[in-house]
Amino acid sequence: MRVLSLPVVAGVSAASLFLAAGSAHAQIRVANWNISFYDGTDRGPAIQTAVYASFEGRSMSPDVLLVQEVDTEAAMNTLRNVLNT
């Protein structure tokens, strides 16, 4: 999964939905996560485990991840870097 900024995601999402309306041969996994006051501190390993690890044969591994409560732009950049590692 590659993390993009909101304007890019919005444009890609709109285009994807428009194109997918004609035919539904593939699935997109979308996840919404309230990360609770994320300020960019070192929670990288925990975040990677939550997003990519497998538990009882299941893994979140979303194609699109919507997050809430990221405190600053710097924290968003840190989260993006953690998810793209």
C-alpha positions, 0 to 999 in steps of 0.5 A: 500500500502506498500512502498519498496525500488527501487531494491525490487520494480524493482524485484517485478515489473519484476516478476509481469509483467512476471506472468501477461503476461499469464492471466490478471484477476486482475488490478494493479493501477500504479501512477507516481508523481513528488513530486517537491523537497521533502526534507522530511519536514513535508508534511505528512498529505498533502501527505496522503490526496493526495494519499489516500483521496477520491474526488468526489468518486475517489481516487488515492490509487495506488498499485505501486507509482513511485515518482520523485524529492525526494532529499535525501535517508532520504527524501525517508525514510520519504516518505515511512514512511508517506505512510506506516502509 
